[in-house]
Amino acid sequence: GIPAGELGPLPEMGEHTSGHYLLGEGLLAALGHRAEEVAPQMTAQHIILMLNASAKLGWQPQETLLDALRKRAETVVPQMTAQNIASILTAYAQIGKDPGEHLLAELMTRAEFLAAQMSPEQVANSLNALAVMGQDPTGPLMTALGHRVEAVAPEMSSGDIANTLDAFARMRKTPKESVRVALEGRTEALAPQLGGRNVSTIIHAYAVFGRLGLGAPRETLVATLMQRAHDTAPEMGASDVARVLEGYQLLWQMIEYQLVEAVQDDQARMKGKGGEEGVLTTYTMAWKLRQLKRMGGLLLKALGRRAEELAGEMDAKSIALTMNAYSQVGESLPNGLDNELSARIKQVAPNMSAPDLATIFNAIPNLGQDPELTRALERRARNVIEQMSGQDVAHSLNGYTRQGLRPSDPVLSLFGQRALHMSESLAAMDAATILDACATVWPVPYEPLIDALEQRLADVAGGMGAAEVARVYRAVAKLRGHIDSPMLIALSEQALKVAQSMTSTQVASVFTAQADLGVLPGQALLAGLAQRARKAAPEMTAKEVSSVMSAYAMLWREHSASALDSMKTMPKGKASNAQDELYIMGQLGKSLIGVLGDRAEIVAPMLSATDVALILDAFASLHMAPSESLLVALGHRAQQVVESMSAQDVAMTLRAYAALKVQREKKDIEKSFG
């Protein structure tokens, strides 16, 4: 088996750890021939030694010899010990050969029988070997191995922990809770001893578990692993650096989400109870986030330095993971690393896989700044376009969309044709991303692709999350006139369902798109978006505040005018109900504008000239008076940005002040008459 030291998980199946022949070809052939003759007399240990020698020498035995060894192994399986089982599974994984269905079944049955006798190293290696061979053990065997992992976890070495977690991650299985708790406890205890390979494997495994729905491990374990990754970064290889970066990005996002959710739940629970405990918990959570972010910043710097040293030997996958991690956490690549990776991409581009190419397109920060780099990537795109999945096409196009660039005409045509070919099987997010590219990247709308995406989005609308809904709305607003009503109806229905899970950016995007489309949303959707915007207001940027206020003011004016017009032809009782609903909607709107006004006062120093004009205009058009403190803040900001005001900004600001003055005078007159 694999020694329990700092060797980490097994290599990929068929990836030999050594390619050096210490023996001549003739002697190896002669030994192989003799081994085939004496195979029927071999013990389990002999078979294991043969397979291990093959792996260590980088020697691929003849199929006839492998068949002879396989047949003999089937005969001696009933006499195999736990050590034999772990070793033979590991040996087959290392040489990249399939033991064969019958032998593998016999070995797995024996492993289940002996699982309770396995040492920590044996159970870890058995699991990892099965995973490397692409096996997906279920039922009794996985239960038996899981029980053994739980029992021996306190005795596991760092290599055992890495192998075990790597096995679960490769199999795309999450350990059951008791196993997970045992592994987390041992991992945290061993963290100060972990080397670069093992810490990268463990971080990667926990990120995979998070993707599978398990969420992040406890914050103390993540912090300990991040600290250890920081300390061991100088000894990491290129793939280790890339895996840590990818894992850090995913784990940070999960922890941030979990802590924010915990704060919101706590605040809701403490509402009406004085709030002191809630304030304390919120402070604690915010402190945890700051500490983790500070530690994450130090880790990124250490990994960035190491990645720069290794960039010249990175493969395409490591480059893709590294760039994607920086992109996802919103950090710029350090200048030195950016330059080194760009140079390396040009070297490895001719052999990139379609997924790696797409990831690099999506994450690269300087696509338009280096024509030679762009040409290298686009040449490769032309060669692998038929291998691209729908997600690959979406990621590639998103890189251009994000940077406001266009591919060369031939490459754009190929992306369009491939997207059209894959349209019926696109996931919701990929269809939304490609539709956004249709609105941004194509100089003239590509109608066949737009029609196909419309149909697909209408079909998958029920599975869209808030992010997909917001992105489709943004694209639809840009493509107005090219989108038919069936998709818009399905989109609005789904928007209502997911409105309460939208972020501040997403709800602002949907509001703005609704206003730009000029299509009045239903009352339920308008109310749902307003309710969510009210809750999300404290997180909004200056731009989001002004966008939501302006869009809501316009939509409310149109909605109220349409509702009042409809009431004229309604029966008296129905008209009375409609009037009550309109009044409730009006109160909701006043509450929203009030909360947004409070936020506008806080972000006033960041408001642009257009933001100031839009906010003032929203208050004026809704016949609502901003607070005195907000008026002062807006006036002060207007003086600061007046030199950057456009003609429209000037006109809108003056019109709003005039309308607000009239409203105030009217109120003063009403007060004077009691």
N, C-alpha and C positions, 0 to 999 in steps of 0.2 A: 504493500500500500504506500501511500504518500506519507513521508515523515510529517510529524505534527508541527514542525517549525514554521518559518515564515515563507512557505512556498505558495500559499494561497490556493485558489481553485484550480482544477485541472485545466489544461489547454483545451481549445476547441477540438472536436473529434477529428483525428487525423493529423493534428498539428504536433509534430515531434519536437521534443525538447533538445535533441541533438541530431545533427546530420553528419557526424564524423564517423567514418568507418575505421575502427582500430584493427580490423582483420581484412585480409585480402578477399576479393570477390570469390576466388576459387575455393578458399577455405570455408567461407560462409555457405556457399552452395553445397559443399560436401557435408557440412554439419547439418544443414537443412534436410538434405536427402537422408542422412542417417537418422535424424530425429523423426522423420516420417515413418521409417522402418520400425523404430522402437516405440512409437507412440502408444501401441496397445499395452505396453508394460509400464507406462508413466503413471506416477501418482499425481494428485492434484497439485502438489508443490512443484513437481517437474513442469507441468503445463504452465503454471504461473511464471516460473523462471524463464521459460521459453518466450512467453508473450512480453514479459518485462524487458528481456534482452532485446527483443525486436524494437521496442519503443525507444530504449536508450541508445541503440546503435543506429537508429534511423533506417532500419532494414525491414523491407516488406517481404514477409515469407510468401512462398508460392501458395496458390489456392489449395493445391493438393495437401500441403503440410497443414494449412489451417483447417481443412476438412478433417484430417486425421486427428488433430488436437481437439477439434470440436466433438468428434464422435467419442473420443476417450473421456473428455470432460463430462459428457452426458452420462457415461457409465459410473464415474466416481463421484458425482454430485451428492449422492446420499451419505458419503463418508466425509464430505467437506466440513471444515470448522467455520466458525464465524470469520476468522482471519482469512481463510481460503476464499470465502464468498466475496468479502470486501476486496481482496487482492485481485481476483480474476475479473471482477466487474471493472475495477480500475484499469487493469491491463488492457482489456478490450477497448475501453474508452480512449486510452492513450495511443493505441495503434490505429484507431479510427476504423475498426472492423466490427461488423455486426456479428454477434455470437450465433445468430440464427434463432428463428422463432422458438424451436423446441428447447434448445439449451437455455435460452434466456428465460423461458417459462419455468424450467426446472430450477434455475438459479434464484429466481424471484420467490418461488415456493419455499426453497431452502432458506432464503434470507428471512422470510416471514417466520419460519419455525425457529430460527436462531437469533432473531432480533433482540430478544431479552438478554442474550449473552454477549452482545456486541459491546466493545469498548467505545469510548467517545470517538476515537479516530476511525474505527471500523464503521460505525453507523454514519459518520459524516462522509467518509469516502464512498460508501455504498450509495448513499443518496446522490452525491455529486456525480458519480460515474453514470448512474441511470439517467440523470438530467443531461449530461454531456452526450449520451447516446440517443437523446431525443425521446426517451421513454416517459410515459405519464402514468406511473403506478397509482392505482386507486384501490379503494376498498380495504381489505384486511392487511395487505402489505404496507400501505401508507399509514394505516392506523398503528400497526406494530412498530414501524420505524419512528413514527411521531411520538409514541409512548416512550420509546427508548431515548430519543433526543431529550425529551422532558426530564427523564430520570437522570441522565448523565450530563446534562448541561452544566451543572456546577463544577464538573471536572474537565470540561473541554478546554483545549488549548486555543490560541488565537487562530491557528490554521483550521482547527475543527469548526470553530464558529463561522469562519469565512466560507468554508466548504459547504456547511449546512445551509446557511442563508443563501449562498449562491445557487444551491440546488433548488430550493423553493422558488427563487426568482426565475431561474431558467425554465422551470416547469409551469411558471405563471400560477403558482398556488400560494395562498396566504396561510401561514401556520395557524392552527387553532389557538384560541386565546391562552390556554395554559402553557402551550409550547412557546408561544410568542413571548409571554412574560418571563419564562425561564431563560430564553435566549437573550432577551434584552438585559436582564440582570447580569448574566455572565459577560455579555459584550461590554457593558459599562465598567465592570470590574477589571476586564482585561485591556480596556482602551489605552491606558498609558504604555502598554507593551506592544501595541500593534505596529507593524511596519507599513510602508507605503502601499504595497500590493494588497494586503489584507484590509486595510482601512478603506481603500477605494472600492474593494469588492463589497464590503459591508454597507457602505453608504449607497452604492448602486442598488443593492438588494432592497434596502428599506425604501428607496425611491420607487422601485418596481411595485412593492407592496402597496405604497400609497396610490399608485396608478390603478391598482386592482381594487381600490375602495377601502383599504384598511386605514388610510390616513397616516399621519406622521407618528413616529414613536414619541415617547415623552420628551419634553424640551431638554431635560438634563442630559439624556443620552445623545440627542442631536448636538447639543453644545459640546459635549465631551468628544464626540467623533470629529466635529469641526476643528476643535483645538488640536486633536491628534493629526488630522490631515494637514493642518497648518505646520505642525512641527516636523512632519515627515515629507513635506512637499519636495525638499531638495533631493530626496532619494527616489522619487517616483519616476516611472517611465511615462512615455507619451500617452499610452492608453489609460494609465492610472489617473493622470491629470484630467483627461477628458471625462472619465467616469465620475470623478469627484465633482467636477464642475457641473455635469448634468444632474447628479444626485443632489448637490447643494441647491441648485435652482429649483428642483421639484419639491424638495423638503421644505425650503424656505417659504415657497408659495403656500404649501399645505399648512404649515405652522401659523403663518400670518392669517390665513383664512380661519383656522380653528380658534386663534386667540381673539380675533375680531368678533366671531360668532359668540364666543364665551362672554365677551364684554356686553354685547347686545342682549344676550339672554339674561345676564345678571342685572342689567339696567331695567329690563322689562319686569323682572321678578321683584326688584326693590322699589318699583314705582309705587308711591303712596305709602311707603313704610319708613319715611324719613330719609332714606337713601345713603346713610353714612357708610354702611357696609358695601353698598354698590360702588360708591366713590372710591373706597379703598381698593376693592377688587379691580376696578377699572385702572387705577393708578398702577397696581401690581402688574396687570397685563401689559400696559403700555411700557413699563420698565423692562419687562421681559423682552418685548419686541425690540426696544432700543439696544439692549445688551446683545441679543442675537444678531441684530443688524451690524453692530460694531464688530462683533467677532467675524461675521460673514465678510465684512469689508477687508479685514486683515487676511482672511483665508484667500479671498480673490487676488489680493496683491501677491501673496506667496505663490499661489498657483500660476498667476500671470507671469511672474519671474521665471518659474520653472518651465512653463510652456514656451516662453521665448527662447530658453536654452535648447529646448528639444524640437522646436518648430521645424528645423531642417530635416528631421527624420520622421515626422508625423505622417501617418497614412490619412487617407481621405476621411475615414470615419472619425478619427480623433479630431481632425480639423473641424468637421461638421458639428460634433458634440461641443467642442470648445466655443465655437462662434455662437451656437444656439444658446448655450448657457448664459453668456454675457448678454445676448439680446433679450432673453427672457427675464433676467433680473434688472434690465434697464440700465446696464453699465456699459460704458464705452470700452472697447479693447484698448489696453495701453498702447501708445504709439509704436514702441519697439515690436510688440507682439503683432500688432496689426500689419506692419511692414513685412515681418518674417513670414506670417501666415499667407499673405498675398503672394509672396514669392514662391512659397511652397505649393500653393494651389495651382499655379501655372505649371509646376513640374508634374503634379499627380493628376491633373484634370483629365488627361487622355484615358485614364483607367478607372475613373470614378464610377461607382454604381449610381443608378437613377435616384434612390433615396438620399444618398449622401450629397449628390449634386443639388437636389431640390432643397435640402436643409441649408446648404451653403448659400444658394440663391436667396433663401428666405431670411437668412441671418446676417449676411455680409454687409458691413456698414458703408463700404466705399465702392459700390457696384458701378457707379457712373464716373468715378474719379480716375480709374485706371483702364483705359481702352483695351490694353493688351490682356488684362485679367478678364474683362467682360467677353472678349473674343474667345479666349480659351474655354470659358464656361459655356458659351453659346455653341461652340464647335462640338463640345461633348453632348450638349442637349440634343443637337441634330442626330447624333449617333445612338442615343439611348431613348429617344422619344417613345418608341414602341414598347419599351420596358416600363415606362412611367405609369404609376397608378394614378387614380383621380386625385389622391392626396398629394402626390408628387407634383402634378400639374398645378394644383392650387397653391402649394408652397412656393413653387418657382415664380408664378405670376404675382404672388403677394410680395415677393422681394422687390419687384419692379413697382408695384402699386405704392408700397410704403415709401419708396424714395422718389416717386413722381417721375419714373423713367419708362422708356419703351424698349422692348427687345428689337433687334433688327427685324425687318419685315418678314424674311423667310422663317425665322425662329418663332415670331408671333403667329404666323400662319400655322406652323406645326403645333404649337400649344393649343390654338383654337380648334384644330382638327382633332387633336387627341382628347381635348375636353368634351367636344361634341360626341366623339365615339364612346366616351365613358359616362356620358351624362345620366343614363338611366340607373347607374349604380352608385352615383356620388353620395357621400354622406352629407348631412345638412350643412355642416360648417364648410366643407369643401365647395359645395354648390354656392353657398353665400360668398365665399372668398373669390370664386371665379366670376360671379356676377358683378362683384365690386370691381374686379379687373376689367370687365367689359365696359364699365362706366368710366374707367380711369386710363387704361393702357391702350385700348383700341382707338385709333384716330377717328374711325367711323364705326358706329355700333354694328357688331357682327350679329345680324338678326337671327340666322339659324341657331346660333349658340344661345342667344338670349331666349328664344322661344323654348328651346330644350330645357334650359335652366329654370324657366318659369314653371314648366310642367313638373320638373323634378321637385322644385321647392314647394309647389302646391301639394305634391304627394307626401313629402316628408315634413311638412310644417308642424304636424302634431308632435314630432320628436325634437323640435328645436328648443334650445335653451335660450336664456336671455342674450348671450353674446351673439348667437346666430341671428336672432330676431333683429337686434340692433344693427348688425352689419348689413342684413338684407334691406332694411329700411333706408340705410345710407345709400346703398347702391340704387335702390328704386327711385329715390329722390333725384339722383343724378341722371337716371334713365327715363324720367317721366316722359310720357308719350310713346314709350316702347313697351310698356308693361300693361297687361290686361287685368281686368277685375278679378277673375277667379283666384289668382295668386294673392292679390291684395286682400281679398276676403279671408282666405286661409291664414294669411300673415297676421291680420288684425285679431282674429280669434285666438291665435297662439300668443300674441303680444299680451292680451288680457290675462291669459293663464299664467304667464311668467313675469308679469309686471312687478310683482312684489319681491322678486329675486334680482332685479336689475341693479347694477351699480350706478353711481351718480353719472358716470360717463355714458353708460348705456341709455339711461332714461333721458338724458339730454339729447342724445343722438336721435332717439325715436321722436321726441317732441319736435326737434328741428326738422326732421324729415317729414313729419305730418304737416307741418306748416309749409314747407317747400313744395310738397305735392299738391297743396290746394284741395285735398280731399278731406272732408270733415269726418273725423273718427266718430264712432258711436258714443253715446253718452257714457256707457259702462266703461269703455276703454279710456275715454278722457278722464273720467273720475279715477280709474285705477292708476293711470299714469300720474295724475296730480297727487294722489295719496302717496305713491312711492317717491315722487320728487320731494314731497314735504319731508319724508323720513331721511332721504339721502342728502338734503340740502346742506347739513353741516360738513359734508365731505366735498362739496362742489368747488371747482376752481372758479376764478372770476369769469372766464369765458362761458363755463357751463351755467352759471347763475344768469348771466345776461341772455343766453340762448333760450333757456327754459322760460324765463319771464316773458321774453318777446314772443316766443312761439305760443305759450299758453294764452297770452293776451289776445293774439290774433284768432286762435282757435275758439276761445270763449266768446269773443264778439260774434263770430260766425255761428257758433252753436246757439247762443241765446237768440240771435235774430231769426234763425231758422225755426227754433222752438216756438217763439212768439207768433211767427207767421202761421205755423201749423195749428196753433191753438184757436185761431180765428174760425176754423172750419170744424172744430171738434164739438161734440155734445157737451153740455155744461158740466156734467159730472166728470167726464174724462179730461176736460180742459182744466178743471180745478186740480185734479191729481197731477197733471203735467206741470201746472204752475208750482205746486208744492215741490216736485222733483227739481224744477229749475231753481227754486229758492235754495234747496239743500246744496245743489251744485255750486250755486253762487257763494254760499258760505264756505264750502270746501276751497273754492278758488281764492277767497279772501285770506283764508288761513295759509294757503300755499304762498301767496304773494307776500304775506307778512313774514313768514319764515325765510323766504328768499331775500326779502329786504334786510333782515337781520344778518344774513350771510353776506350780502352785498356790502354792508357797512364794515364787516371784518376784512373782506378782500379788496376794499376800495383802493388801497395803494397799488394793486395789481391790475386794475381795470384799464382797458384800452379806451381810446376816444370813442370807438364804436360801442363798446360795452356801456359806457356812461350814457350815451344817447339812447340805446335800446332799453335800459332800465328806466330812465325817466319817461320814455315814450310808453312803456308798459303800464306804469302807474297812471299816466294821464289818460290813456285809452280805456282803462278799466274804471276810470273815475274814482280812483283811490288815492289818498294823500300819503306820501311817504312820511316817516317820522322826521322830526326836526333834526335829530342827530344824523340820520341818513342823508337828508338834504344837504346838510353842512359838508358831510364827507364827499358826496357826489360833486358838490360845487367846488370844493377844494381840488378834487381830482381833475375836474374839467379844466380848471385853470392851469394845471400841470401839463395836460395833454392837448391843450387847445391848438398848439402849433402843428399837431399831427392830424387834426380833424379834416375829414373830407367835406366836400360841399354838402353831401347828404347828412353827415354827422352834425354839421352846424345847423342845417335846417331842422332836423329832427329834434335837436336839443332845444332850440329856441321855441319850436312849436310846443314841445312838452312843457317848458316853463310857462308859456302863455296859458296853456290849458290848465295847468295846476294853479296858476294865479286866479283864473276865473272860478275854478272850483272852490278855492279858499274864500274868495269874496262872496260867493253864493252862500257858503256855510256861515260866514260872518253875518250876512243879512238875515238868514234864517234864525240865527241865535238872537239877534237884536229884536226880533218879533216874537220871541218866546217859544 
